[in-house]
Amino acid sequence: MDAAIPPPPVLNSASNKADRAIPMPHTPVDALTEDQAREELDRLSAELARHDALYYADAAPEISDADYDDLKRRALDIETRFPALSSPVSPSQRVGAPVSSQFAEVRHGVPMLSLDNAFDDGEVRDFVARIARFLKLPGDEPVAFVAEPKIDGLSASLRYEKGVLVQGATRGDGKTGEDVTANLRTLDSIPQTLTGSGWPDVIEIRGEVYAPNAAFDAFNAAAEAEGKRTYANPRNFAAGSLRQKDPKITAQRPLTFFAYAWGETSAPFADTQHGALEAFRAWGFQVNDRSARVEGAEGLIGVYQSLEADRSRLGYDIDGVVYKVDRLDWQQRLGFIARSPRWAIAHKFPAQQATTVLEGIDIQVGRTGSLTPVARLHPVTVGGVVVRNATLHNEDEIARKDVRIGDTVVLQRAGDVIPQIVGVVETLRPDDAVPYVFPTTCPVCGSEAVREGDEVKRRCTGGLICDAQIVERLKHFVSRRAFDIEGLGEKQLIAFHARGWIKEPADIFRLARDEEKLTLLRAEDGYGETSVRNLIAGIDARRVISLDRLIFGLGVREIGEQTSLVLSRAFGNWTAFREACMAAANGLAGDDWKALAATHAISTRVLGLMAEATPPADDPWPEAPMDQKIALAFPGMAAPARRSLAEISDGWSDLTRWAAVARDEGPSDILNQIAGVSGVGPVAAEALAHFFHEPHNLQVVDALLAELERVEDVAAPTTDSPVAGKTVVFTGSLERFTRDEAKARAESLGAKVSGSVSKKTDYVVAGPGAGSKLKDAEKHGVTVLTEDEWLALIS
């Protein structure tokens, strides 16, 4: 380490929690009212669901394991104190994240649950004591456990029938995973056929897919040399590699598999956890050599300390140790609590820290336009890894920690996910260090960068012209549910963009009439005459487009397929839609109005009341307390709103300014009108307004419209059909029509098409191969129709 850099400060567990990247709420759980608890649990549930999706589905976590654990522990504490607030979507009931639509769903025979966590030796001793109490064991009877390294990879389940691998799946949300059988078959450490003897006719072997550190580093080095994508850490690499559409790509990745558990089984095969691991080994699986059978809390803590000391030399990433009761009959007696077993727990490692100097802050623009600040650091070793960059998350985190260029900062690798800055050593701050000002324009294309709704991320609004986003936007533009251009896929888009031929949607249509480029395709790119003709035909076929496909194809953030359909029906034609969006773009709320609206207890009604008031410029009641001034200036304002307004006001001049803000800087009527369309809402309406507020986007849209022959007006949906107002779900392999055709026809008849079955579903139309949705329909008593019965109903 550089001699000028001081050693990392010693932080106790309390200061660790205080300094983590995600600020913990100040109010203790036992001091919350039920209303406060409900509001905070809703916020925590939404935040945890977002991080679950980033971690499990996208392999792109934004926070560390330690920060995630803090969020979840507070949510669980709230649920424990207020059990009535628990629901099926509460953190205590949720495992993992929903499965990706990229793969078929696999229903696990036995759910793949998560584990509760322990963070210190005291919690481990409590865990062991709870087990002894539950089992009513004599004080001198020891409890044996199996302690296993907690591999930081991707959980997978392998189903074997008569010793042959028939299916492999990810954990997904714990109940339903993704079918990645073809990819898992490429791993040498996963036997296609079990060896030895004694295995049940049906058994699900579970374990972790991971990348050894040396192999991961070699892959990243080779990818960087070739200008290809690199991965942040082995866990992301394993997740990304296992979710490849092409198994040949997975086969080239250095992945391996440790077996440590099982799910559904047709017959018992062991009496103990340790015996089960030995059986796995005999059947041809790799079992972690550092797994050990020990007795009591002190035995567990000894394994933990040994693994923590050897962690950097293991050759693969671990983020803790898992403890499981050894006797399987005791496991069965202990059972489960909500989402986790009572007989197992994960003892997590603490964060690894060091100090270094922040040399700069770079702003990266993601493929969806998000601006992410990345700290450029003087290189420092943390946990055996040289770190040069760390996440700063977002502008709020920079401001909260007051991180400045030139600062000496405390760096942390928690859970070996993404290095992060957890604090500043203010005594070492240079005299010339100034607060960091986050950019309000995109560093790539110069477009406005805005924050929508309650989102913490600032995003570039120049989606159709921003080089950081353009390929992703073009892929979206030609996708099946947008313009659906035949013969123009990701490979062609990337190639044409690299040659400078396609930079915006209009270029796609210009290409079909550019004989010079088409000649080059034939001569240099190996396109045959038929391929060129088909490409032209695919492009020209979309010069007439429906309004909803056009809106969806623009790729406006928050405007999905269903919202596009709702908007197209609300406005009927392109001219009316564009005029409304342009008017909304000129009527965006000001920053002061947003700040006022975000203030506690300042509701829409209060804002209206303030807008109607006209307090005089000079204070008529100079001797009155602030609460009384507000009550007189804004008659009818409730006490909570008065208190909040008093907190953000220093005197009478502030009150008159806030009244002017409420009156003059709020969203325009047309913006509120768009937001008021059922199924749209204020966030989507504001996203549309920001998109049409950006001149570059207007130029791109106008250029596209010049290439189209017609945008089809929307026919009003039928209101007197047999299915008007009904909710319909299509499932299975439809034979009489495509899924898109079925959906479009149903919606034209006034039906709502849903992707999931509930008690509110009216009809499920099931084709061959219908699976879980058909079972859900039977469970809820929903009417199930064949395709022919559906056609007869709507004819």
Residue pairs with C-beta under 8 A, 6 or more apart in sequence:
1 7
1 354
1 380
1 381
2 378
5 355
5 356
5 357
5 378
5 380
5 408
6 355
6 408
6 425
6 428
7 355
8 353
8 354
8 355
8 410
9 355
9 410
9 425
11 19
11 353
11 410
13 119
13 120
13 350
16 66
16 350
16 351
16 422
17 24
17 70
18 24
19 410
19 422
19 423
20 64
20 66
20 67
20 70
20 412
20 414
20 422
21 63
21 64
21 67
21 391
21 393
21 397
21 420
21 421
21 422
22 63
22 67
22 70
22 71
23 400
24 70
24 74
25 40
25 74
27 36
29 37
29 74
29 77
29 78
29 81
30 81
32 40
32 78
32 81
34 82
34 84
34 85
37 78
37 81
37 82
37 85
38 82
38 85
40 74
40 78
41 75
41 78
41 79
41 82
41 85
41 90
44 71
44 74
44 75
44 78
44 91
45 75
45 89
45 90
45 91
47 71
48 68
48 71
48 72
48 75
48 91
48 94
49 89
49 94
49 97
51 61
51 62
51 63
51 68
51 71
52 94
52 96
52 97
53 97
53 98
54 60
54 61
54 62
55 61
55 68
55 97
56 96
56 97
56 170
56 171
56 172
56 239
57 97
57 98
57 99
57 100
59 235
59 236
59 239
59 240
59 243
60 236
61 68
61 236
61 417
61 418
62 391
62 393
62 418
63 393
63 417
63 418
63 420
64 351
64 412
64 413
64 414
64 415
64 417
64 418
64 420
65 319
65 348
65 414
65 415
65 417
66 348
66 350
66 351
66 412
66 414
66 415
67 414
69 117
69 119
69 348
72 91
73 117
75 90
75 91
75 92
76 91
76 92
78 85
79 85
79 86
79 90
79 91
79 92
86 92
86 93
87 93
92 338
92 339
93 338
93 339
94 173
94 174
94 339
95 111
95 112
95 113
95 114
95 171
95 173
95 174
95 175
95 339
96 112
96 114
96 171
96 172
96 173
96 174
97 172
97 173
98 172
98 173
99 105
99 170
99 172
99 173
99 176
99 177
99 178
100 178
100 243
102 178
102 243
102 245
103 178
103 179
103 180
103 243
104 178
104 179
105 172
105 176
105 177
105 178
105 179
105 771
105 772
106 157
106 167
106 169
106 172
106 176
106 177
106 178
106 179
107 175
107 176
107 771
107 772
108 157
108 169
108 174
108 175
108 176
108 177
108 204
108 263
108 264
109 159
109 204
109 263
109 264
110 204
110 263
110 264
111 174
111 175
112 155
112 157
112 171
112 172
112 174
112 177
112 206
112 263
113 174
113 336
113 339
113 340
113 341
114 174
114 339
114 340
115 322
115 340
115 341
115 344
115 345
115 346
116 337
116 340
116 345
116 346
117 320
117 345
117 346
117 347
117 348
118 124
118 127
118 345
118 346
118 347
118 348
119 347
119 348
119 350
121 297
121 301
123 347
124 297
124 300
124 301
124 304
124 323
124 345
124 347
125 297
127 297
127 323
127 345
128 143
128 296
128 297
128 300
129 297
130 342
131 143
131 325
131 330
131 334
131 342
131 343
132 141
132 143
134 333
134 334
134 342
135 143
135 330
135 333
135 334
137 143
142 295
142 296
143 295
143 296
143 325
143 330
144 272
144 293
144 294
144 295
144 325
144 326
144 327
145 293
145 294
145 295
145 299
145 300
145 323
145 324
145 325
145 326
146 272
146 273
146 274
146 277
146 291
146 292
146 293
146 323
146 324
146 326
147 291
147 292
147 293
147 294
147 299
147 300
147 303
147 304
147 321
147 322
147 323
148 260
148 288
148 290
148 291
148 321
148 322
148 324
149 288
149 290
149 291
149 307
149 314
149 318
149 321
149 322
150 318
150 319
150 320
150 321
150 322
150 346
150 348
151 208
151 210
151 258
151 288
151 316
151 317
151 318
152 210
152 234
152 235
152 317
152 318
152 319
152 415
152 416
153 208
153 209
153 210
153 211
153 234
153 235
153 238
153 317
154 170
154 171
154 208
154 209
154 210
154 235
154 238
154 239
154 242
155 170
155 171
155 206
155 207
155 208
155 209
156 168
156 169
156 170
156 171
156 180
156 184
156 206
156 207
156 208
156 209
156 242
156 257
157 168
157 169
157 170
157 171
157 177
157 204
157 205
157 206
157 263
158 165
158 167
158 168
158 184
158 190
158 204
158 205
158 206
158 207
159 165
159 166
159 167
159 168
159 169
159 202
159 203
159 204
159 264
160 166
160 194
160 199
160 202
160 203
160 204
160 205
161 201
161 202
162 201
163 193
163 194
163 199
164 192
164 193
164 194
165 181
165 184
165 185
165 190
165 191
165 192
165 193
166 181
167 179
167 181
168 179
168 180
168 181
168 183
168 184
168 185
168 190
169 177
169 178
169 179
169 180
169 181
170 177
170 178
170 180
170 242
170 243
171 177
172 178
174 339
176 772
178 243
180 242
180 243
182 247
183 241
183 242
183 243
183 244
183 247
183 250
184 190
184 209
184 242
184 257
185 192
185 247
186 247
186 250
186 251
187 209
187 255
187 256
187 257
188 256
189 256
189 257
189 285
189 286
190 257
190 285
191 283
191 284
191 285
194 283
194 284
195 282
195 283
195 284
196 282
196 283
196 284
198 269
198 279
198 282
199 269
199 279
199 283
200 265
200 266
200 267
200 268
200 269
201 266
201 267
202 264
202 265
202 266
203 262
203 264
203 265
203 266
203 269
204 262
204 263
204 264
204 265
205 259
205 261
205 262
205 280
205 285
206 259
206 260
206 261
206 262
206 263
207 257
207 258
207 259
207 260
207 261
207 285
208 257
208 258
208 260
209 238
209 242
209 255
209 256
209 257
210 234
210 235
210 238
210 255
210 256
210 257
210 258
210 316
210 317
211 219
211 234
211 237
211 238
211 241
211 253
211 254
211 255
211 256
211 316
212 234
212 254
212 256
212 315
212 316
213 234
213 315
213 316
213 317
214 315
215 254
216 231
216 233
216 234
216 237
216 254
218 254
219 231
219 237
219 253
219 254
220 230
220 231
220 237
223 229
223 230
224 230
231 237
231 240
232 417
232 418
233 317
233 416
233 417
233 418
234 316
234 317
235 317
235 416
235 417
237 253
238 255
241 249
241 250
241 253
241 255
242 250
242 255
244 250
256 286
257 285
257 286
258 285
258 286
258 287
258 288
259 277
259 280
259 285
259 286
259 287
260 277
260 280
260 287
260 288
260 291
260 322
262 276
268 328
269 276
269 279
270 276
270 278
270 279
270 328
271 327
271 328
271 329
272 326
272 327
272 328
273 324
273 325
273 326
273 327
273 328
273 331
274 291
274 293
274 326
276 328
277 287
277 291
278 287
280 287
281 287
290 307
290 310
290 314
292 303
293 326
294 300
294 302
294 303
300 321
300 323
300 347
303 321
304 321
304 347
307 314
307 318
307 321
308 349
311 318
311 349
311 383
312 383
312 384
317 416
318 349
319 348
319 349
319 415
319 416
320 346
320 347
320 348
320 349
321 346
321 347
322 344
322 345
322 346
322 347
323 344
323 345
323 346
323 347
324 331
324 343
324 344
325 331
325 334
325 343
325 344
330 343
331 341
331 343
334 341
334 342
334 343
335 341
335 342
335 343
336 342
348 415
349 415
350 414
351 412
351 413
351 414
351 415
351 422
352 382
352 383
352 412
352 413
352 414
353 382
353 410
353 411
353 412
353 413
353 422
354 380
354 381
354 382
354 387
354 410
354 411
355 380
355 408
355 409
355 410
355 411
355 425
356 377
356 378
356 379
356 380
356 387
356 408
356 409
356 411
357 377
357 378
357 406
357 407
357 408
357 409
358 375
358 376
358 377
358 403
358 404
358 405
358 406
358 407
358 408
358 409
358 421
359 376
359 377
359 378
359 405
359 406
360 375
360 376
360 405
361 373
361 374
361 375
361 376
361 392
361 398
361 403
361 405
361 436
362 373
362 374
362 376
363 371
363 372
363 373
363 374
363 439
363 443
364 371
364 372
364 373
364 374
365 371
365 372
365 442
365 443
365 444
365 460
365 466
365 468
365 469
366 372
366 468
366 469
367 468
367 469
367 471
367 472
368 459
368 469
368 472
368 557
369 442
369 459
369 460
369 461
369 462
369 463
369 466
369 468
369 469
369 557
370 457
370 458
370 459
370 460
371 438
371 439
371 442
371 443
371 449
371 457
371 458
371 459
371 460
372 391
372 393
372 394
372 457
373 391
373 392
373 393
373 394
373 395
373 398
373 438
374 389
374 390
374 391
374 392
375 389
375 390
375 391
375 392
375 403
375 409
375 421
376 388
376 389
377 387
377 388
377 389
377 390
377 409
377 411
379 386
379 387
379 388
380 386
380 387
380 411
381 387
382 411
382 412
382 413
382 419
383 413
383 416
385 413
387 411
387 413
387 419
389 419
390 411
390 418
390 419
390 420
390 421
391 418
391 419
391 420
391 421
392 398
392 403
392 420
392 421
393 420
393 456
394 456
394 457
394 458
395 438
395 456
395 458
396 456
397 403
398 436
398 438
399 435
399 436
399 438
401 421
401 422
401 423
401 424
402 424
402 435
403 409
403 421
403 424
403 436
404 424
404 429
404 433
404 434
404 435
404 436
405 433
405 436
406 429
406 430
406 432
406 433
407 424
407 425
407 428
407 429
407 430
407 433
408 424
408 425
408 428
408 429
409 421
409 423
409 424
409 425
410 421
410 422
410 423
410 424
410 425
411 419
411 420
411 421
411 422
412 419
412 420
412 421
412 422
413 419
413 420
414 420
438 458
439 449
440 448
440 449
440 450
440 458
441 447
441 448
441 449
442 448
442 449
442 460
442 461
442 462
442 466
442 468
444 460
444 466
444 467
444 468
445 460
445 462
445 465
445 466
445 467
445 468
445 696
446 462
447 460
447 461
447 462
447 465
447 466
447 694
447 696
447 697
448 460
448 461
448 462
448 690
448 693
448 694
449 458
449 459
449 460
449 461
450 458
450 459
450 461
450 690
451 457
451 458
451 459
452 459
452 557
452 558
452 683
452 686
452 687
452 690
453 682
453 683
453 686
459 557
460 466
460 468
460 469
461 690
461 691
461 693
461 694
461 697
462 469
462 694
462 696
462 697
463 469
463 473
463 555
463 556
463 557
463 691
463 697
464 470
464 473
464 504
464 505
464 554
464 555
464 696
464 697
464 700
464 701
465 503
465 504
465 696
465 697
465 699
465 700
466 473
470 497
470 503
470 504
471 493
471 494
471 497
473 555
474 493
474 497
474 502
474 505
474 508
475 490
475 493
476 482
476 553
476 555
477 483
477 505
477 508
477 553
477 554
477 555
478 484
478 485
478 488
478 489
478 493
478 508
480 740
481 549
481 552
481 561
481 740
482 549
482 552
482 553
482 555
483 505
483 542
483 545
483 549
483 553
484 542
484 549
485 508
485 538
485 539
485 541
485 542
486 534
486 537
486 538
486 541
487 531
487 534
487 535
487 538
488 508
488 535
488 538
488 539
492 535
493 502
495 525
496 502
496 511
497 503
501 507
501 511
501 517
502 508
502 511
504 700
504 703
504 704
505 553
505 700
505 703
505 704
506 700
506 703
506 704
506 706
506 707
508 539
509 539
509 543
509 704
509 707
509 708
510 707
511 517
511 518
511 539
512 535
512 536
512 539
512 540
518 532
518 536
521 527
521 532
521 535
522 528
522 529
522 532
527 535
543 707
543 708
543 709
543 710
544 708
544 709
544 710
544 712
545 553
545 708
545 710
545 711
545 712
546 568
546 711
546 712
546 714
547 568
547 571
547 572
547 573
547 574
547 577
547 711
547 712
547 713
547 714
548 561
548 564
548 565
548 567
548 568
548 569
548 714
549 564
550 574
550 711
551 559
551 564
551 567
551 568
551 577
552 559
552 560
552 561
552 564
554 691
554 701
556 687
556 688
556 691
557 687
557 691
558 683
558 684
558 687
559 567
559 684
559 687
559 688
562 679
563 679
563 680
563 684
565 747
566 677
566 678
566 679
566 680
567 577
567 674
567 677
567 680
568 577
568 714
569 714
569 716
569 717
570 677
570 680
571 577
571 580
571 714
572 713
572 714
572 716
573 711
573 713
573 714
574 705
574 711
578 692
578 701
580 670
580 673
580 674
581 674
581 688
581 689
581 691
581 692
582 692
583 668
583 670
583 671
584 668
584 670
584 671
584 674
584 685
584 688
584 689
584 692
585 689
585 690
585 691
585 692
585 693
586 668
586 693
587 667
587 668
587 669
587 670
587 671
587 689
588 667
588 668
588 671
588 686
588 689
588 690
588 693
589 597
589 665
589 666
589 667
589 671
589 686
590 661
590 665
590 666
592 661
592 665
593 661
593 662
593 665
593 666
593 667
596 602
596 607
596 648
596 658
596 661
596 662
597 607
599 644
599 645
599 648
600 640
600 644
601 638
601 640
601 641
601 643
601 644
602 641
602 644
602 645
603 641
606 637
606 638
606 641
607 662
607 666
608 662
609 634
609 636
609 637
610 634
610 637
610 658
610 659
610 662
610 663
611 659
611 662
611 663
611 666
612 663
613 633
613 634
613 635
613 659
614 659
615 633
615 634
615 652
615 655
615 656
615 659
616 656
617 656
618 652
619 629
619 651
619 652
620 632
621 628
621 629
621 632
622 652
624 632
626 646
626 649
627 642
627 643
627 646
629 652
629 655
630 637
630 642
630 645
630 646
630 649
630 655
631 637
631 642
633 655
633 659
634 642
634 645
634 659
637 645
645 655
645 658
648 654
648 658
649 655
649 658
667 675
667 682
667 686
671 685
671 686
671 689
672 685
674 680
674 685
674 688
674 689
675 681
675 682
675 684
675 685
675 686
691 697
692 698
705 711
715 748
717 724
717 747
717 748
717 749
717 750
718 724
718 748
718 749
718 750
719 750
721 749
721 750
721 751
721 794
722 749
722 793
722 794
723 746
723 749
723 750
723 751
723 762
723 763
723 793
723 794
724 749
724 750
724 751
725 750
725 751
725 752
726 751
726 752
726 762
726 763
727 751
727 752
727 753
727 754
727 760
727 761
727 762
727 763
728 746
728 751
728 752
728 753
728 754
728 761
728 762
728 763
728 764
728 765
729 753
729 754
729 755
729 756
729 757
729 761
729 763
729 764
729 765
729 773
729 777
730 739
730 742
730 743
730 753
730 764
730 765
730 767
731 764
731 765
731 766
731 767
731 770
731 771
731 773
731 774
732 766
732 767
732 768
732 769
732 770
732 771
732 774
733 767
733 768
733 769
734 742
734 765
734 767
734 787
735 767
735 768
735 787
736 787
736 788
736 791
737 745
737 787
742 753
742 765
743 753
745 794
746 753
746 794
747 753
749 794
754 761
756 773
756 776
757 764
757 773
757 776
757 777
757 780
757 782
758 776
758 780
759 780
759 781
759 782
761 777
761 780
761 782
762 782
762 783
763 782
763 783
763 784
763 785
763 790
763 793
764 773
764 774
764 777
764 782
764 783
764 784
764 785
765 784
765 785
765 786
765 787
765 790
766 773
766 774
766 777
766 784
766 785
766 786
767 786
767 787
774 784
776 782
777 783
777 784
778 784
785 793
